[in-house]
Amino acid sequence: MADTPRPASSATAQPEVPDDPSQQILPQATLEPVPVTGVPMHWEALRQERIGDDWTLSGEVVLYYRNYILHADKIVYHQPTSAVEATGHLQLEGGPNDTILTASHGEMNLDQHTARFYDVAGSFGVRRVGHSQIYSTPDPFIFTGRVLIQTGENNYHIVDGSMTSCRLPKPDWELISRSIDVANGKATTRNSIFEFLRVPLFYLPFIQHNLDENGRESGILLDGFENSGVKGFVIGEQVYWVINRSMDITVGAQYWSKRGFAPNGDFRYRGPGIDALTVRWSALLDRGIEETLAGAKTPTLQNQGGADILAFGRKDLTPHTRVAGSIEYLSSYIYRLAFDENLAQATSSEVQSDLALTHAHRGFIPSISFDRFQSFAGTNANGEPVTSVPEARILHLPNVRFDAIDRPFANTPVLWGVGSSIGDLERAEPTFHARNVGRLDLYPHIEWPIHVGDWNILPQLGLRTTQYSGSQIPDLTGANNGVPLVQHNPLNRSDLEVSLDIRPPAVERDFTLSHLNRQLRHVIEPEVFYRYVTGINNARDILHFDTTDIATNTNEAGFSLTQRFYVKPLNPRPCETEAPCEPPAREWASWQISQKYFIDSDFGGALIPNRRNVFDTTLDMTGVAYLTSSRNIAPIVSRMRFEAIDNLRIEWDLDYDTKAGRLGANNLFAGYSFGRTTIGLGHALLNAADETGSQASLIQSHEISPFLYFGKPSDVGLSVALNSSYDFTHGALQYGGIETIYNWNCCGLILGYRRFALGSLRDETEWLYGFTLSGIGTAGNVHRSTSVFPAPEVLKYQY
């Protein structure tokens, strides 16, 4: 082994390439000045000899230079010129592009970053870790060539070669070319032939491959065609533009033969930290479809077009100040219902927008926000949307808040905090409109955490005052179909709030499960609470905009009982470190039951009989509306989680109304994974209080959603996904889909089928297809919103 600095010197001339069919287009190397002090180098070899300034190394030679490692059977190193000649099993690794290449022989000038390799195969963006190779970029560049010429640092020319993103030596696809240039972070070739599975398919006059670590390149995206029962024959195209390293935009349009043009696109920005902004839009310039409306004899032209624009993001202005929000504009619910690719989104009639500027420092949080809630709710007797019903809107423009997080009062154990807000509010419905209503809300409160042994007691005291610039007169008789009368008389609401939360010591017991080699711990966590609110004698006269306005008098007590089951190995394996360690305990299952008892059954006169009443005291345990008359007992709320069996998870949420004698809600999710397969079932049942005119009614929903996933979209080999949604209330299949993917080494084929059945507005069948080439993209009509496979973050039960 030797460590030698190399003095400055001129380089030797490069030999010509023998039998080179494109010799006349080979670029000429540009010499770079050699560093005066040289760059240290060392090597390992079984044999070495020196004659003058030439070193001859042979036998398992490994030469280290900067961040390069060169392997060969024999290396001749000329020290004054830094020239290296390597023969026999030549292999070069390292460099800024994570280069790995093999060749029969080659010559290099290390200081001038010039080289020439023969019979070469290699890659940029593939790093060797131990005996494995990993991708260091999203899109690696893999190539072969009869000759590889390096003309400067990160500049190469490949003669009679190929490029691909597949692993060698048998790539699924490759581009064959006489000449490939690599410079400025891009690989460029002209007049190439595309081969798939060794079969030439078509000629490409120009191809450019991005070698940057972000893996992005502006250009025209691959798109396919589709045939839909609602849209007709669909063709389109998109253009992708990399604005800079932080921003990109995709703009395109489709033509639907049955409906018209549908522009679409998205904009993405990612800044420092977690700063980000995403804008997505889609629209349809609908020329209409003929439909025969109920009671009509002749069809009329119905326009179902519209636009849906969504923007969401966050910007940190200072370490304590940020602006964040999500803003959506939907011009027509019918457009979403008829054409949205996602079932949950298509059946959602609500649009929420909010934008907030928040400053949080030392527990004090001033903020200003702008909120807009829009609902297109309205159904007929068949449960189908009524398109003629205008939307309901609730606006907070703006809402200014100041909050102080609970903190010690002087040097006492008492904690104090405050919440306050002032805003301009508006609520508009088809027969009701409250404009420019000002609201000032102030809520100071104190609490005193008390710890007596294992007992935890938390008494709280609060005062609340709310001033409104407008009010309402409720329609108690139903003469105005239940719609209140808005008046501009100011109104003040003040109350005193007292609560007590008691948590006794948890009760636990350990059991030994010898046959399972497990120790089981059963823990019972009880909780008892009491709450009293008084002073609100005008709750019926308050306009409702959000949860601040649904406070009422109450005198209530309740309990919560939670059972938890933990397990850990009975005979754990020895620790791998000298430090003492305990085997981690895992929660097998948990079950929480809670209920309230209302001592004040009409909530200080706020309750209106035979109407749908929603108060904050009913919302804090369940989101299911159930209060239509005076009552002393709330529904029983049950929340269960079960993971006692490996790879099996069950979540079961149940609300049972003992007074009505029915389930208010029954939601179940069960998923089980074995090998590459996940099978599961989703079930949702709802019986909630609704309101039709001036009378309380019952709204019902009952759906079941089975699913089966075998493999993942990125797995090599076969993967299959099936899911569906059946509506028992209307006795119809809302959605069904199947998708099959077969992936080779670096390409894949996708085939699938989907069907939407959402009443008379949408009965659509769609065939899915796609062909994916690694490093190029996917051609077809399968994308994130149309895929039957769930998003990776949703498929959390796949192990």
Sequence and secondary structure as in RCSB ss.txt:
>XXXX:A:sequence
MADTPRPASSATAQPEVPDDPSQQILPQATLEPVPVTGVPMHWEALRQERIGDDWTLSGEVVLYYRNYILHADKI
VYHQPTSAVEATGHLQLEGGPNDTILTASHGEMNLDQHTARFYDVAGSFGVRRVGHSQIYSTPDPFIFTGRVLIQ
TGENNYHIVDGSMTSCRLPKPDWELISRSIDVANGKATTRNSIFEFLRVPLFYLPFIQHNLDENGRESGILLDGF
ENSGVKGFVIGEQVYWVINRSMDITVGAQYWSKRGFAPNGDFRYRGPGIDALTVRWSALLDRGIEETLAGAKTPT
LQNQGGADILAFGRKDLTPHTRVAGSIEYLSSYIYRLAFDENLAQATSSEVQSDLALTHAHRGFIPSISFDRFQS
FAGTNANGEPVTSVPEARILHLPNVRFDAIDRPFANTPVLWGVGSSIGDLERAEPTFHARNVGRLDLYPHIEWPI
HVGDWNILPQLGLRTTQYSGSQIPDLTGANNGVPLVQHNPLNRSDLEVSLDIRPPAVERDFTLSHLNRQLRHVIE
PEVFYRYVTGINNARDILHFDTTDIATNTNEAGFSLTQRFYVKPLNPRPCETEAPCEPPAREWASWQISQKYFID
SDFGGALIPNRRNVFDTTLDMTGVAYLTSSRNIAPIVSRMRFEAIDNLRIEWDLDYDTKAGRLGANNLFAGYSFG
RTTIGLGHALLNAADETGSQASLIQSHEISPFLYFGKPSDVGLSVALNSSYDFTHGALQYGGIETIYNWNCCGLI
LGYRRFALGSLRDETEWLYGFTLSGIGTAGNVHRSTSVFPAPEVLKYQY
>XXXX:A:secstr
  EE             TT TTGGG          SS   EEEE SEEEEETTEEEEEEEEEEEETTEEEEEEEE
EEETTTTEEEEEEEEEEEETTTTEEEEEEEEEEETTTTEEEEEEEEEEESEEEETTEEEESSSS EEEEEEEEEE
EETTEEEEEEEEEESS SSS SEEEEEEEEEEETTEEEEEEEEEEETTEEEEEEEEEEEE STT    EE     
EEETTTEEEEEEEEEEEEETTEEEEEEEEEETTTEEEEEEEEEEE STT EEEEEEEEEEE  EEE  TT SS E
EE   EEEEEEEEEEEEETTEEEEEEEEEES HHHHHHH SSHHHHT  EEEEEEEEEE BTTEEEEEEEEEEEE
   B TTS B TTS  EEEEEEEEEEEEEEEEE TTSS EEEEEEEEEEEEEEETTEEEEEEEEEEEEEEEE  E
EETTEEEEEEEEEEEEEES EEE  SSSTTTT  EEE   EEEEEEEEEEEEE   EEEEEEEGGGTEEEEEEEE
EEEEEEEEE    GGGS  SSGGGG   EEEEEEEEEEEEEEEESS    SSSS      EEEEEEEEEEEEESS
TTGGGT  TTS B  HHHHTT SS  BSS  SB  EEEEEEE  STTEEEEEEEEEETTTTEEEEEEEEEEEEET
TEEEEEEEEEEEEEEEETTEEEEEEEEEEEEEEEES TTSSEEEEEEEEEEETTTTEEEEEEEEEEEE SSEEEE
EEEEEEE GGG EEEEEEEEEEETTTEEEES  TTT SS  TTT TT  
